[in-house]
Amino acid sequence: MPAPVCDRPRFPPDAIVAFVQEQAFPALRLGETIQMPTAAIREQARPHSTNRTPDLSIARAKIALIAAEAISELDRYSRFGAGWDGYAGEPIAPATLEFARTLIDALTQAPVIARKVTEIIPGPAPDGSLDVELRTDKRRLIITMYPAPDGSGLELRTFRTDGVTSEENPNLALDALVPDLRWLLA
């Protein structure tokens, strides 16, 4: 690589600084005191900014990050083909993935969930079902979604545990998720 061509000799950095100071403040060279004109100094109110906007809160940012990671996982699952697990794993149905995305998006909009939920963990199963696990500090709710055999919709099941007791609810309707979500956030 050829050396750069310079048409001027190089100066040491301290010489450059001294030259700039001499040009900017010629009175300093003569040992005089510099006095700023009063017109150059004016009082200006500083803008007062706070973090009171709900969209900027730490809890909302945290749940948005958790949700983004979960949706990224769901996008990965959408590329699973037959035998994705190395055996006879069935692909995850698009309706199941879409419902999981909708559920995660809806959960991130609720302020109470943003404060309490610490993890959202999706997980595929070889039978083509999909789990979405919601965790708080003390409780865990797993929502399992199965595509209906006739292709008409989804079958939902929940499993909830607080470390001491566990409860499973098979074949739920969509509106039956509300009590489970209330339990999770209690």
Buried (B, 14 or more C-beta within 10 A) or exposed (E): EEEEEEEEEEEEEEEEEEEEEEEEEEEEEEEEEEEEEEEEEEEEEEEEEEEEEEEEBEBBEBBEEBBEEBBEBBEEBBEBEEEBEEEEBBBBBEBBBEBBBEBBEEBBEBEEBBBBBEEBBBEBBEEBBBBBBBBBEEBBBBBBBBBEEEEEBBBBBBBBEBEEEEEEBEEBEEEEBEEBBEBBBE
